[in-house]
Amino acid sequence: MNHSALLETRRVPWSAVIVFTVLACGLAWLVALPLWLGDGLAEPLAGALLPAMMLTPAIAALIVTFAMRIPARGERARFLGLWPLRPAKRVVWLMVAAWLVPPFLVALTVLVSAALGFVRLDLTFAAFAVELQKALPAGSPMPPVEVVVFAQIAMIPFAALLNAIPAFGEELGWRGWLVPALRPLGTWPTLLLSGAIWGFWHSPIILLGYNFGRTDLSGVLLMIGGCVAWGILLGWLRLRSASVWPAVIAHGSLNAAAGLIVIFAAAKPDLALAGPLGVAGWIVLAVVIAVLVATGQFRRQPELAGAPGRLLSAPRS
């Protein structure tokens, strides 16, 4: 590749980034529109529309890839991090870490929340039992709450893999397409900007009270903060492995474990403070990210294997 061609690969395709962002957010609003026209998150269709919304970043990425030809034909699988899985050993180990570590980090947010007074823990699970009873048809017997809690926790690793299926729709867009497209900006601008876009994309459901129970700008800002924090970690998995698959698994694992705080809280928690996307989660992730920075993990980023014109060939920062 000559020098001028190499410089070309180091430019952010801003027109494609803008089109991708508008498409992803616009399609998300379109999918969520029946919720706004109906009963919000209580709408019976919500169970189907929320997973459908997770497909919109992938649709936007595919439209930009094939209509705007970014990346060019022959480079797409490598650019998107789909294939090849090289170096294989690193990719596999990062996939294992992505599967097992997020639930541990979510559990740490529960402990941090308790330590900071954001929530009071109740190991009798009385509040959780009340919520379970509400979810059951009237008069239905409920198994011992301890059995339900054990089953919920034991199922997290399996639920993580199931949740990775819809999470792929998001990750193909955010970490698959957007992160390498922004990569010429350098590591930290890429991770911060992609995380902020990811958080803003949630606006259609956040403004209905999803996650934080706040239907104003504060809910959107909280989601942006949470997605920037987790987006740094997921983006690191993407850049460190040159593969989208560790980020896909980590996203599924996070979603599978996100409800742990509800199980252990003595009363309904304020997720803006105690949730994995709230303040307690930011604190835990800040420590993890600081350790990764201190050990030089953000400086170790492989090229996308054998792909001429790859945007990950931009100078490392």
N, C-alpha and C positions, 0 to 999 in steps of 0.2 A: 504494500500500500504506500503511495507517495505521500509527501508531507502535507499537501493541500487536502488530500482525501482524509488523512488522519485528523486534521483540524476540523473538517466537516463533521466527523463523528463525535466531536467534543462539544457540539452546539446543542443546546436544548431546543427541541422542535416545539416552540411555544404555541404555534397555531394548532398543532395536534393536541398539546396539553390542554389548551383552552376548550377545544371541541370535545375532548374526552371528558373533562370536568363538567361541562354544560350537559352533555348527554347523560352521564351517570346521575347527576343531581336531578335533571329534568325527568328522566325515566323513573327515578325514585319517587318523585312527587306524583307522577302519573299513576304508579302502582298504588300509592297510598291514598289517592283521591277518594276511593269508596269509603275509606275510614273517615275522612273529613266530611263527606256527604251523609254518612250514617251515624253510628253511635260511637265513633272514635275507636279506642282500643277495645271497647266492649262489643264492637261489631262482630258478628259470627264469622265473617270472612277474614278476620285478623289473623287467625291461625294459618291461613294459606297465603295471605298477602305479605306477611313479614318475611317468610322464606323467599317468596318471589322477588321482593325488593332486593334481596342479597344477590340476585343474578344481574342486577342492572350495571354494576361496574364491569362485569365480564362482557356484557353486550356492548357497552361503550368501548371497551378495549378492542373487541373484535371488529367493530365498525371502523375505528380509527386505523387498525392494523391493515384491513383489507381495502378500505376506501381511500385512505390517505397514504397507504403503503409505508407506514412507519411501525415497525421495521420493514425493510425490503424483503421480498421473497427470498427464501433460502436462509434467512437469519431469524425467522420468527420463533421457532421452537426454542432456540438458545436465548434470544432476547427476552422472551416471556418466562424463561426459567423452567420450561417444561421438560427439556431434554437437551443434551445428555446429562446424566447424574455424575458429574466429575468435579473434583476427585470423589470417587464413590464412598470411600471410608468416611470422609468428613461429612458428606451429605447424609449418610445413614446415621451417624452419631448425632448430628444436629436434629434429625427427625425424631430420634428417640428422646433427646432433651426437650424438644418442642412438645412432645406428647406428655412427658412426666412433670416438667418443671412448672408450667402455668398453674396447675392446681395447688402446688406447694406455695407459689407466690400469692395466690388468692387466700390460702389458709393463713399466710403471714399477715395479710391485710386485716383479717379478722382479729388476730392478736394485737396488731398495732391499733386498730379501732378501739379495742377494749382498754389498752394501756393509755390511750389518749382521752378516754372518757366519751368517745363518740357513740358507744354502744355498751350495754350491760349484757354479759353472757349468761345463759341459763342452760346448764347441762342436763336439766330435767326435760328440756325441749317443750315446755308447757305452751309457749306462744305458737310454736310450730304446730303443735297438736291441735290448737284451736283453728289455725288456718287450714289444716288438713280436714278437719271435721266440716268446715264450711264448704270445702270443695266436693264433699261426698253428698250423694242424694240423701234427703231427709230420712232418718231412721236406719241408714246403712251402718253396719258394724265397722269399727275401725280397728285394724291390728295394733298391737302395742307400738307406741311412737318410736321406741328404741329400735325396733325391727325395721321400721320405715327409714329411720335415719341411717342405720347401718347399710341398708340396701341402696339408699341414695348415694352414699359416699363410695360404696364398693362399685357402683355402676359408672362412676366418673371416667375411668380409663376407657371403658367401652363407649360411653356416650361421647367422649372426645372424638373417637374415630367416626361415629355417626354424624356428629356436628361438623366434622371436616368436609362433608359432602356439600352442604349449602355454603360453608365458609369458602370453598373453592371459588364460588361466584364472585365474592368480594376480593379475594386475594389475587385472582387472575388480573383484576383491574388495578388494585392498589399496589401490591408488591410485585405483581407480574409485569404490568405495563408501566405504571406511573413512576415507580422508583427508578428503573433503568432510564426512562425518558428524562427524568430530572437529574440523573447522576452527574452530568457535566458540571452542575453547580458545586459539587463537592459533597462529602458525606453528610455533614450536619444540616446544611440547607435542604438537601434532598429529604432527609428523614423528618425534619420539622414541617416542611411544606406539605409533603405527602400525608403526614399524620393530621395536619390541620384540615386538609381537604376531606380526608376520611371522616373526621368528626363532623364537619359541616354537612356532609352528605346525609347524615342521620336526622337532619332537621325535621323532615315531614312527620316522623313519629315522636321525636323528642318534644316537639311543640304540642303533641297530644298528651304528654305526660309520661311517655315511655321512659323507663329506667329511673329517672330522678323525681318524677311526679311534679315537675315544674313545666308550665306551659308558656314560658316567656324566654327572653334572650338568655337568661341565666342558665337555663337547662342546656341550651345549645353551646354556650361557652364551657360549661362543665364537661359536656361530651367532647368538645374539641380538646380540652385539657387531657381527658382520659385517653383519647385516641392518639394524641401526640406522644404521651408517655408509653402506651403499649405499642404505638407505631414505631418508636425508636427500637424497641426490642424485636418486633417482627421484621422491621427493615434491616436490622443487623443480621438476623438469620438469613435474609435474602442475599445481602451483600457478602456475608461470610461464606455462604455455600454456593453462590451463583445459581441457586435453584429456588423456585417458588414453593416447593413442597414442604420444607420445614415451617414456613410461615402459614401455610394452609393448615397443617396439623396443630400448630400452636394456637391459631385462631379458634379452631374447633375445641381444643382443650380448654381455652379460656371460657368459651361459652358454656361448656359442660360444667365447669366448676363455679361459675359466677354466682350461683344462688346459695353458696355455703353460708354467707352472712345471715341469710334469712333463717336457716336451720338453727343457728346457735344464738341468735339475738333473743333477749328476754322480752322485747317489744319490737314493733315494726321499726326497722332502722332507717335513718336518713342516708340514703345511698350516695348523696352528694358528699357526705363525710366518710361513711363506713364502707361503701362499696368498692369493688376492684377498679372501677373507673372514677372513683371519687378521691378525696384527699388522702385517705389511708393508702389507696393503691398508688397514688403518685409518690408517696414517701418510700414505699417498698421498691418501686421501680427505679426511683432515683438512686437508691443504694446499689441495686443490681447494675444499672448503667454505669455508675461511678466505678464499680469493680471492673467491668468490661473495659472501660476507658483506661483505668490504671494498669491493666494487664496488656494493653496494646491490641485488644481484639478488634477495635474499629479500624486499625491500620492494616489488618490482614484481610485483603479482599481479592479473591482470585478473579481472573478474567473469565468471561463466558467462553467455554472451551471451543477453540477453533473457529470462532465466528468473525470473519472480517467485517469491519465497520461496527463492531459492538460498542454500545455507548458506555459499557462498564470499563472501557479502556481509557476513560478520562483520568486525569491525574488524581491520585488519592489524597485525601486530606484527613 
